[in-house]
Amino acid sequence: MHPYLIEMLACPACHDQLQWHIIERGDRHIETAEAQCKGCDTVYPVREGIGIFLTADLPREDLWEQVDSKLAQYLSTHPDVERQLMDVPLETLAPADQFFRAMILEERGDYAQAKTTADIARTTIYTQEYLACSDEQVNKALEYLSAVDGPIVDLASGLCHFVEKMARNLPHPIIATDFSPRVLRRDRRRLEFFGLYDNVSLLAFDARRTPFRDKAIKTLTTYQGLANIREPGSLLQELRRIVSDVFLVLSIFFPEDDAANKAAIDELGLASLLFRRPALAHFTEAGWEAKVIHSCFGQARPTPLGVVLDGAGIDALPVAETNLEWCTVEAKPATRLAHA
Ligand SMILES: C[S@@+](CC[C@H](N)C(=O)[O-])C[C@H]1O[C@@H](n2cnc3c(N)ncnc32)[C@H](O)[C@@H]1O
């Protein structure tokens, strides 16, 4: 993490100030440190450049730990399957298997080949409309963000698809965040490989309990992140506490009359943020003024299953073909509550 972040951070548990003990600095990043809360004494470490601000009380289902170790474990006990995935011409693999091959290449640190493979897989896994809408949404957001100043904090950054686009196209310092330290360690290696790490800080925390001081963030973003946060509870109130200017939310919304997908969404417990009307209502209830600033529609199909990795799936949604809305919401702290 970059030293400028020290001014923005506080204890995620009690919001008191942190006492910093910096142990090792790199050229630009703090590599190793300890931050002790002056109020509750909790110590938060910085390791391998990643600030770890996780609190013990929130349950955390870290799918990156589970998926990565399951896949690695499976392949180590099935070397024949690994050969069928990795040692054949790419075009002979089913699209989902091409995608899994990209994941394995990335795990092995072969980032260039992983990216080429994933790009090829995406063209058949997703419909053309899906890819076009997704690109349009990202490009419009980059245009919007080029006009803001100061650091941009991105929430639930995962494999940093959006962070990477920002780091390639914007001069701003960027803070990528996720509650999985594992995915952030992976991000660091990939960003370093592509020469994009200099401007990026990595922080591990739960979006429902963030380590930022009140109004410390001018610009917060999230790309398909909100709907991945289970049991969001008062998530939007917590985010309102830390944002002073704008929260740019890149989302996908499902049609409300789409019974098959609605049932699957309900079962995953994600309903509130995957439909436009309730999502916007939640923002209003949590003290935001939210408006849609960009929208486009495209057909989406369920992602195909693996053949070599028999039956393995990619995206949980959609479960049936549907017309999705790619929607960017600009949310600003409502003045009504800002003066309260
Ligand atoms: C699939 S990613 C979204 C795409 C990502 N923004 C990108 O640009 O590539 C969703 C991420 O949300 C993270 N996540 C889920 N619940 C979270 C929480 N409560 N706090 C922080 N991150 C969370 C997951 O670990 C996952 O990496």
The ligand as a MOL file (V3000), in Angstrom:
LIG
                    3D

  0  0  0     0  0            999 V3000
M  V30 BEGIN CTAB
M  V30 COUNTS 27 29 0 0 0
M  V30 BEGIN ATOM
M  V30 1 C -16.3030 -11.4110 -9.0340 0
M  V30 2 S -15.6570 -10.0090 -8.2620 0 CHG=1
M  V30 3 C -16.4000 -8.7240 -9.1650 0
M  V30 4 C -15.5790 -8.3490 -10.3890 0
M  V30 5 C -14.3970 -7.4660 -10.0620 0
M  V30 6 N -14.8360 -6.1950 -9.5170 0
M  V30 7 C -13.4750 -7.2080 -11.2440 0
M  V30 8 O -13.3410 -6.0420 -11.6720 0
M  V30 9 O -12.8730 -8.1680 -11.7390 0 CHG=-1
M  V30 10 C -16.4890 -10.0220 -6.7230 0
M  V30 11 C -15.5410 -10.0170 -5.5510 0
M  V30 12 O -16.2790 -9.6680 -4.3900 0
M  V30 13 C -15.5360 -10.1430 -3.2960 0
M  V30 14 N -16.3940 -10.0580 -2.1080 0
M  V30 15 C -17.4770 -10.7970 -1.7920 0
M  V30 16 N -17.9810 -10.4080 -0.6100 0
M  V30 17 C -17.2000 -9.3770 -0.1630 0
M  V30 18 C -17.2330 -8.5550 1.0030 0
M  V30 19 N -18.1490 -8.7190 1.9530 0
M  V30 20 N -16.2830 -7.6070 1.1300 0
M  V30 21 C -15.3220 -7.4320 0.1730 0
M  V30 22 N -15.2530 -8.1810 -0.9440 0
M  V30 23 C -16.1830 -9.1530 -1.1170 0
M  V30 24 C -15.1640 -11.5430 -3.7260 0
M  V30 25 O -14.0370 -12.0660 -3.0030 0
M  V30 26 C -14.8860 -11.3390 -5.2270 0
M  V30 27 O -13.5040 -11.2220 -5.4730 0
M  V30 END ATOM
M  V30 BEGIN BOND
M  V30 1 1 1 2
M  V30 2 1 2 3
M  V30 3 1 2 10
M  V30 4 1 3 4
M  V30 5 1 4 5
M  V30 6 1 5 6
M  V30 7 1 5 7
M  V30 8 2 7 8
M  V30 9 1 7 9
M  V30 10 1 10 11
M  V30 11 1 11 12
M  V30 12 1 11 26
M  V30 13 1 12 13
M  V30 14 1 13 14
M  V30 15 1 13 24
M  V30 16 1 14 15
M  V30 17 1 14 23
M  V30 18 2 15 16
M  V30 19 1 16 17
M  V30 20 1 17 18
M  V30 21 2 17 23
M  V30 22 1 18 19
M  V30 23 2 18 20
M  V30 24 1 20 21
M  V30 25 2 21 22
M  V30 26 1 22 23
M  V30 27 1 24 25
M  V30 28 1 24 26
M  V30 29 1 26 27
M  V30 END BOND
M  V30 END CTAB
M  END
